[in-house]
Amino acid sequence: MPRLTTHVLNQAEGIAASGVHITLERQDAQGHFHELAQVTTNADGRLDAPLLEETDASADLSGVYRLTFQVGDYFASRAVGQGMLGRVPVEFTLEASGHYHIPLLVTPWAYSVYRGS
């Protein structure tokens, strides 16, 4: 069954990024995105619960999604400096099954994402 999780690592300081606001959206058939959730990372840079988790076997969570990480606000509150990034949007396709873990590795000037386990 599909499940979506994430975490954020502050690579500039080598720590988990706590307090990062994240928005989850899903794309409809017309290509428009609609907000599903707003969450904030905990002290470990993770979420307290999955963003999506299929509990009903008949539910279909497959589709195109977007996670938007508010890293500008996070770095503005840190001593490392503001940097150039404000929001980091990540679009991806969720298939009918499998765990999707999408970590964000970020500094005030660069980022990387991947499908983790």
Helices and strands as residue ranges (DSSP letters): E 3-5, E 8-10, E 15-16, E 21-27, E 33-40, E 52-53, E 63-69, H 71-76, E 88-94, E 99-101, E 104-106, E 111-113
